[in-house]
């Protein structure tokens, strides 16, 4: 027993001596007490303030206190900036080297498959890379420390084996949860009938043998819609739904023995989950366990086509476009369905206001910002500005194994920015393809809110202008003028089909000019209108004009039309045939001397005939009035539909207010809001003061827009085309986006990480036009 105690004492003595020695060597090792678990965000791939990564010498430093990453190069040294702000002393330096690829020893061994599945496939970095690591203490002047001391081995191991923050965000974004709906949960099928194999061989209405969808109500088999670049389709499945209203269909060829398949609900217009798929298929004699998947599902087709989409990288005579490198010519790496974001970022950072706001001020802000860099919008926008404008990351990468990548540079990966700008957003937080115009609006709104307290620094003010809508009742001839603050316009594209000599050939349209689209946008249009002066439903003429003009005008061309509840792209060539566009003729002139204004409505007026019809149906009068006002007095049918959709609204039985009280307006004015803002907020919230206050604080951009000038614009209003964003594909939510920017007296194509000279840009096919005032 004495020996055991002696041995224990000696071990304890040496442990204490060892620990004391460690702390004498570096008194800061105790700060590395954290261990990165599966929920910890570990930034270990690239610096959070620039795009220097673990692949660039001398690597990056990962803080062993908060797991932030900072570059260790002599130019920026953001790791040192992090230490100066946080006083976190210890950092793990990581430098990653690519291993030589082993040659295939077996000639019959197949090469690795390309990614075509909407999923993140785990891959061990150890198989591809070699890692060189060391620990340094910034409090000790950057001295290197023995990695075996204290708790360091455990902390280092947790960092190296953890998922990086970017990978965590990527996996979360790719996870697309498909849920059941009421139509799949409560599906009522026709009586059981066995479908013979020949009945499942082709579409009931044509000879297509793939992209076939089985109606799970009656067993009808119809082809799907045409997939761009994928399987064919004539839309007979959708036609069956239009005729029968049978909502649920299953795509044959995607059924697996595990009971999964592509299920589409036409009523919800979305992919859904059928929890009883095996039972529903058995109704038609189909045994799930004997099925084999033979076709790609919708998610796989979408990802595959987005990876394959490419704009022409050659001139009309077949010559390859010249790749460009240097400041302002940096590409953006495609993260998978992220081309919509890349094209918008290239466009906005080609504008002086964004360059001046985020590039020269980056170092000053980064040294003072107390937020985590990965969660600070200005830090990430400054990081993007540095990445795109410095030229530091614009160099041609090594020769690629595939010829179609010869124009590529590595490009900067905007994963950190994407995770931040999409946080909390139902669409932009995912890895699904999105509409570039919707992303532009989301980006501008987010920046505007961020810069609310510093409106003079807000770069989005270059997009702001005021429009005026004029409305005239065709019966009493009285008029109403209303001004609106805008940051873009959306113009129609007149579509006139060209008759084709060949039946079944692709639709083509007559070209229109950009000015013709503007004329359609500002032209008079007739609407149904309940006139407060005539006190009846009548017709009115409206039009839109400009009160002020922006420095940069964003124009969306409405190239999509809704057909059978599905957006469909119409390929109308829009000719930009003038170098300079003059907008003077689109100026608003305001009320004229001989015009009489329509009265302001203090109490909402409703259509008495429609009101009586709804009351006879059994609806309470207060609900009927609310429904008629909400639907613009557009008849009993529209109001009845609104009532059924809003029957569970908590304020459905609250009286319809005639307008905000002076006391409520005064209360909001006393809080520092303008009278017009107070009235607007109360109007948005049914004159509820508490909700109005909440609305005002959640819509700070409304306050900043109050300061816009409504005075006469400075003329002439001349614009020159600066940039276009083009879309290739048949749907807003699939396809590929690129940007063409006029820079240094030439057009440049930004196609993800490829940046090339583009002497003949396809201006006629653009989706977004960006015009600069000159």
N, C-alpha and C positions, 0 to 999 in steps of 0.2 A: 504493500500500500504506500509505504514511504517512497519507493522508486517511482510509482505512478505519479504521486504528487510532485516529485522532483522534476520528472519529465514534463509534466503539465506546466510547472512554474518556469522551466527553461523556455518552453515554447511561447508562453505568454510574454516572457522577458524579451525574447527576440522579436516577437510581433510588435511590442511597444517600441523597441529600439528601431525597428524597420520603419514603423509609422512616423516616429519622430524624425528620422532621417529624411523621409520623403517630404515632410512639411518644412523641414529646414532647407531642403533643396529648392522647393517652390511652394510658398505658403498659400497658393491659390488653387491647388488641386482639389481641395474640398468643395470648390464651386461646381465641379463636374459631378454632381450628385444625381442629376436627372437621368432617366433611362427612357429612350423613345419607344413607346408602345405602339400598338396598331392604330390608335386614334390620333397620335401626335403627328402634326405636319412637320416633316423634315425636308428642308430645302437643301438638297445636296447635288442637284444637277447643274444649276446656273445661279449666278448672282441675282439677288432680288432687285438690284438697282441698275443692272446692265445685262447684256447678253453674253458676257464672258462666262465660260462654262468649265466643267471639270475636264473637258477635252483640250483646253488651251493651257499651255504652260504659263505660270506654275501651278495651275489648278485653282480651286476655290476653298475658302475657309468656312467650315460649318461651325457656328457657335455652339459650344457644348452646354450652354445654359438655356437658350431659347430656340436653337436649331435654325436660326436664320443663316443664309449663305451670303458671303461677300467675296468679291474678287480679290486676288492677292497680287495683281500686276502692278508695276510701277506707275502706270498712267492714272488709274482711278483709285485703287486701293480702298474699295468700299468696305472691306473687312475692318480696316482701321477706323473708318467713319462710324461703323456700327459699335466698335469698342468705345469710342469717344462719347457716344450718345448713351450707351447702356452700362458701361463699366463692367461688361461681361468679359473676363480675362482669357478663358481658354477656348481654343478653336482647333478643329480637326481639319487639316489640309488634305484634300482629295484630288489626285491627278490620275485621270483615266487614260489608258493606252489601248488602242485596238490591237487585238492579237491577229497574227497571220491566219488567213482562212485555210483550214486543212483541205487538201485536194481529195476529190472523191477517188477512192481506191478501186471501187467496183464500177465498171463501165455501165452496168445495168442499173446502178443506183440512180433514182430519179432526183432531180433538183428540188429544192424546197418549193412548196406551193405558194402562190401569191395570196395575199389577204383578200378574202371575198366575203367573210362572215362578219356580221355586225356584233363583234365581241372583242374583248381584250384577251389575247392569248398570252399567258405568263411565259416569260423567257428569262432564263438565268443570265444575269450580266457576266457571271464568272466564266461562262462558255465563250463569250465574245471579247471580254476586256480583261486587262490586267490593271490592278489598282495599286498606286503608290500613296501611302498615307504617312502623316506625321502630326504630332501634337505640338502646338506652340502656345506660349503665354504672352499676350499683348501687355499685360501689366508688368512683365519682366522684360520688356523691350523686344518682344517677338522671339524670345529664346525657345529653342526646341527642347521638348521634355520627353523623358523616357515613357513610352506608351504603356509600360508594364506597371507603372506606379499607381498606388491607391485604387480608386474605383474606375480608372480610365479604361481597362480592358473591357469592362461590362458596358460602359457608355459607348465606346467605339464600336463594339459589336452590334449594339442596338441601332446605331446610326447606319452602319453598313448593310445590315439585313432588313432595315425598314423600307417600306414603300416610300418613294419620294413624294413630295407634296403634289408635283405635277402628275405623277402616275395615279395618285389617289383621286385627284380631280378628274382625270381622264376616265378612269373606271366608273366613277359616279355619273359622269356626263353620258357615257355610252349606255348605261343601264336605262333601258326604255321599258317601263312597266306597262304591259298591256293588260287591261282589266276587263272583266265581264260587264255587260250592260243589261238593262232590263229586258232587252229583246232576246239576248242569248239565255238569260236565266229563266225567262218565262216563255220560251219558244213553244208554240203549238204547231205540231206537225200533222200533215194529212195521214190518213190510215196507212199502216205499213204496206209497202210493196217492194218487191225485189227488183232491182235494176240489173238487167243482163249486161254482160261485158260490152256488147255492141252498142248499148245505149250510152255507155260512158266513153265511147271511142272518139267522138267529135261533138262539136257544138250542135245544138238542136237546129240552129238557124243558118249555119254555114259549115264549111268543111275543116275549120281549124281543129287541130288535134292537141294543142298545148295551150297553156294559159286558160284552162277551163275551170269554171266555178259552178259548183253544185248547190242549187237552192235547197236549204235544209228544211224548208216547209213542204214543198211539193215534189222535189227531186228533179226539177228542170235543170238542164245543163246548158250554160251559156258561156261564151268566150268573154274574157275580161277586156279592159281598155288597153289600147296600144301603149306598151312600155317603150320610152325613148331609147333606141339602141338595143332594145331587148326583144322579148317575145311579142308576137303580133297579137292583135285583138280588134274586134269590131264593135265591142261594147254591147253584145247581146245579153250579157248577164245584167247590166244596168237597165237595158230596155225591159227585161222581164220584171225587174223591180218597179219600174215606172208603170207597168201595166197591172201588176198584181199586188204591189206593196208588200211582198214577202221580203223581210229585211235581211235575213242571215244567209250568207253563202260561204262555202268552204272550197278552197283551191285544191283541186285534185293534183296529185304529184308532190304535194308538200306534207301529206299525211305520214306520220311516223308510227311505229309500233308502240311508242310510249304514249300515244294519244294526243299528240300536238299537231297542229296544222295552221295554215293561214286562214283566219276567219275574218270576214269583212261584214260590217253592219252598214247597209246602205242608208238606213234611217239616221244613224249617228254619223255617217260618212267618215268612218274610221275603222282601223283594225281593232278587233276585240277578242276576248278569250271566251271560249265555250267550255264551261266546266263539265258538261255532259256530252262531249263530242262523240265518245264511243257509242253511247246510247242513241244519239241522233243519227249517226251513220248506220247503225244496225237497223234502223227503221227502213233503210233502203237495201238491206242485205249486204252491207259493206262491213267486213271484219277488220277492225283497226289493227289487230295484232299481226295480220298477214300483209299489211301495207309496207311499201318501201318508198322513201322520199326520192323522187326522180327529178324535181324541178326546184329552182331557187325560190325562196320566199321573197316577199316584197322588200324586207329590210336588206337582204343580201343583194337583190337586184339594184336597189337604190345606191348602196355603197359601191358596188362594182361599177355602175355607170358613172358615178361621181369621180371615181378614180380614173376611169378611162376617158372622160370628156377632155378634149383639148382643142384649143383654138389653133388655127393654122400657124405654124412656125416657119413658113416659107413664103416667099413672094410669089406673085402670079406666074413668073417665069421659072419657078422651081428653086430659086436660090434661097439658101438658109438665111434667116434674119440674123443680124449681127448682135451678139450678146453685149450688154453694157455693164460696166462695173464702176464703182466709186461712190462718193457722197451723193445721196439722193437716188441711187440706182441699186438699192438693196432689196432683194426679194423677201417674201414671207413664206415660211414653210407651211404646207398644208397639214393640219392636224387630223384630217379626215372630215369632210363636209364643212370646212371652214373657209372656203374660197369667198363666200359672201362677205365675211368679216375682213379678209385680206384686201379685197378690192376697195372697200369703203375706207379702210385705214390708209391705204396708199393715196386715195383721193384727198382725204382731209389733211394729211400731212404734206401734201404738195402745195397747200395754201399758206401764205405768209403768216396769217394770224395764228395758226396752230404751231408753226415753226417757232415764231417769236415767243409764244406763251410757254412752250415746254422744252425747247432745246437750250437756249443760253441760260435759262434760269434753273436748270436741272440740279447743278451742283449746290447752289445756295439752298434750294428747298430740301434736298436730300440730307444736307448736313444739319438741318434744323427740325425736320419732321419727327414727331414723337410717336407716330403711328407705326405699326408693323408695315414695312415696305410692301409686302405682298397684298396688304389690305388697304393701301392708300391709293386712291385713283390718280392723284397728281404724280405720285412716284412712278406708277406704272405707265402713265402717258408720257412722262419724261423719259422713261426707259425706252419706250417705243420710238420717241423722237430721236434719241441718241442712236438707237439701232438702225433706223431708216436713213438718217441724215448724215451721220459721221463718216460713213464709208468704211468703218472699222470691220464690218462683217460682210462687205461686198467684195468677195474675191472668188475666182472660179475654183470650184472644188476639183479634186483629183479625177482623172479619167474614170468614167462610169462604165459598168459592165454592159449597160444598155444604151444603144445609140440615141434613144429618144430623150436622154438626159444630158446631152452634150452642152446644152445652153444653160444648164442649171448652175446656180451657186447654192451653197447650203441654205441660205436664207435664215432669218431669225424666227424662232418658234414662239408664237405669242400665247403660250399656254397659260402663263400666270395672269396676263391681262384678260384672257377669255374667261378664266375662272372667276375673276373679280367682276367684270362687266355683266356677266350672266347670272351672278349670285341672286337667288330668289326669283328669277324670271322663269316662267313655265316653259319657254321655248329656248331662249338663248343660254340656258344652263345645260342644255342637252347637246349631243353631238349630231343632231339631225340637221339636214340642210335647211336654211332659212332664207327669207326674202331680204335682199340687200337693202332695199328701201326701208323696210321695217327696222332693220338693224341701225341704219343711219339715224332714224328718228329716235330710237332708244338711246343711242350714243349721245346725240345732241341734248336730249332731255336730261340724261344723267350728268353730263358735264355742266349744263345750265344750273342744275340744283346744287352741284358742288361749288360753283362759283357765285352762288347767290349773294354771299356777303361781300364779294369783290367784283361787282358787275363791270368795272372798268377793265378787269383782266379776263373777262369771259370771251374766249375766242369764237363762241357760237353767235355772238351778236352780228357777225358779218352776214349771217343768213336771215336776219330779222327784217321784216317789212310789214306794212299794213295794207290790207285790201278793204274794199268797200263793196257791199252788196246793195244793189238797188232793186226794190220790188214795187211793182205798180199793179193795182187792181184794175182789171179790164172793164169793170162795170162803173165804179165811181171815179176812176182815173187818179185816185190819190196814191201817194208814194210813201215809202219808208226806206231810210238809209241806215245801214248798220256796218260798223267798222270791226275788223277782226285782225289780230296780230298773228302772223304766219312765219314759218321758216322754210316753206317749200310750196310748190304747186304741183298738182297732178292733172295732166292734160289728156283729153281723149285723142285717140288716133282713129280718124275716119277709115272704116274698112269697106272697101268696094272690091268685091271678088271679080277676078278675071275668069270668064268662062273657058273651061278647058276642053280641048277637042277630044281628049282621051278620057273615057269613063274610068273612075277610080283613081285618077292621078291626084297628086298632092295639091291642096288648095293653094292658090296664089292670089295676090292682091295688087291693085294699082298703087303705085308709089304716091305718097303725099309729101308736102314740104313741112318743115318745122313750123313755118309761119301759118300754114293752114291749120295745124293742130292748135296753135295759139288763138287763131280766129274762132275755132270751135269752142275753145275754153271761155272766151270772153263774149261769145254770141248770146243773144236773147234766148231764153228757154221758157216754155210755158209750164206752169204747175197748177194743181188744184189747191185752192186756198180758201180758208174761212176768213172773210173780211170783217173786221170789227166795225167798220163804218157802215157796210151794207147789211151786217148781221146775218150773213148767209154764206153758204159754200159756193164759191165761184172759181174763176181762173185769174191767175196773175202772171205777169212777165217779170223774170229776174235776170240780172246779169252781174258780172264781177269785174271790177276795175282795180288798178293799183293806186293807193294813196301815196305810198312811199316805195322806193326801190332799194333792194339790198345790195351790198357790195358783191356778194356771191349768190347767185340764184340757182337753187336746186330744182330740177324739173323731172318729175316721173312721167313717163309715157305709159298710159294705160293700155298695155298690149295684151291684157288678159280679159277674157269675157267668161261669164258663168254659163255653162251649158249643162243642163241636168244636175244643177247644184255643184258642179265640179268646175274649178277655174281652168280655162283652156287658153293657151297662148295663140295669138294671131300674129302671123309674120308679115306685117305691113311695112314695107321700106319707107323710112322717114328721111327725106333728103334735106341735108343741111347745106343749102346752096348759096348761103351768104356768109362772108367772113365776119361781118359786123351786123348785129341785129339791133334795130331801134325800137324801143318800147313806148315811145312818146304817145302813140295813138291809143294806148291802153290805160291812160291816166283817168282817174275818177274826177268828175267835175262837181259832185255834191249837189245839194238842192238848188234848183233854179227858181227865179223870181216868180214864174207863173205856176209853180207846182204847189199843191196843198198836201200837207203831211197826213198820213193815216193816224188816227188817235191811238194813244198808248192804252193798252188794255189793262185796267186795274183789276178786273175780275174775269177769269176765264169764261168764255162763252162756248156753249156746246150746241150741237145739232139736236133740236128738240125731237124731231122725228126718230132719229136713231136712239135717243135717250129713252123714248117711250117703248121702242122695240125691245131694248135690253131689259127694261123694267118688267115687261110682260114675260120675258124668259125666266124671271125669278131672281135677278140680281138686285142687290140693294142700290138705291139711287146714288149714294155717295160713291160707290165703286164704279157705277156706270159713267158718272161724270169724269172720274179720274181716268178711266179707260179711253173715253172719247178725246180728252185733252191730250193724253199720251200718244194717241195715234193720229193727231192732227185733224180730228173730226172727219175721218176718212170712211165713215159708215159703220153700221152695226156689226158687220162681219169682222172687220179688223179689230173693233173694240172687244168683241166676244173672244177672239183669239188671244188678245192681250190679257183679258181677265183670267182666262184659264191658265196662262203662263205665269201670272203674278198673284195667284190666289193665296199663296202662302207668304206674301210679303208682309213684314211686321207692321207697316204703315198703310196697309190697304184700306183700312177703315178710318184713317185720319182725314179730317176735312181738307179739301183743296183750298189752300190759302190764296188770298187775293193779292198778296205782295208783302214785302217785309215792312215791319213797323219802323217809324222814325226812331223810337227808343232803341231798337235792336241795332239799327245802322249806327246810331250815335255811340253805342257801347263798343262796337268794333273800331270805329274811328278813334275812340279814346285809347285803344290798344295799339294804335300806330298804323292802321291800315287806311287806305284811301277810301273815299265814299263809293267809287265805282267798284273797287274790289270787295267792299263790304256787301254791296247789293248783289254782286255776282256770286259770292259765297253763300249768302242766304238763299238766293234763287236755286243754287245747286243742291241745297239741303232742306228744301221745303220750309224755309224760314225758321229752322231750328238753330238757335244761337250756338249751343254747345257743339253741334255737328259742323256748323259753319267755321268755328274757331279751329276745329280739328282739320277741316278741309283746307283752310288757309295755310296751316303749318305743314300739311302734307303736299301742298302744291306751291312751293316757293317760287317756281318759275313764273307763276301768274303775276307775282309782285314785280319781278324784274321786267316783265314785258310791259308793265304800265308806263315805264319811262320812254317807250318808243316814240319817236317824233311822228306827230300826225299832221305836220304842216306840209305846205306845198313842196313837192320834190324838186330837187335841183335837176335841171334838164341841160343837155339831152341825156336820155337813159339808154346808153349804148352798151352792148354786151358782145363779148367774144367767147367762143367755145374754148373751155380750158380742159375738160375731162369728160369722158363717157365711161359708164359701167355697162358692160354687155352681158347678156345671159344666153347660154346655149342650152336648149332643152325645151320640153313641152309643158312643164309645170313649174310653178314658183318654188316648189319644195323638192325639186331634183334638178339636175343639170349642173352647169358650171358658170361661175362669174369671173370676169377679168376686167381690168381697168386699162384704158388708154389715156395717157396724160400728155398734154402738149408742154414740152420742157426743152429749154435751150434750142428753140427754133426747130423742133422736130417732135414727131409723135413717138411715144415710148409705150410699149406693151408690158404691163405687169401681170404676169400669169403665174400666181403663187410665187415659187422661188425663181422663176425664169423672168429675166428683165432683158428685153431686146428692142432694138430700133425697129419701128413699125411704120414704114413710109406710106402705107395704104391702109389706114385704120377703117374698120367696118362701121362708120358712123351711122349708116342707115339702119342698123340693127340694134342700136343702143336702147337700154332700158332706163338708165338715168343719165341726164345731161347736166353738167355743172358749168355755168356761165359766169365769167368774171366781168365786172363792170369796168369800162375803160374811159 
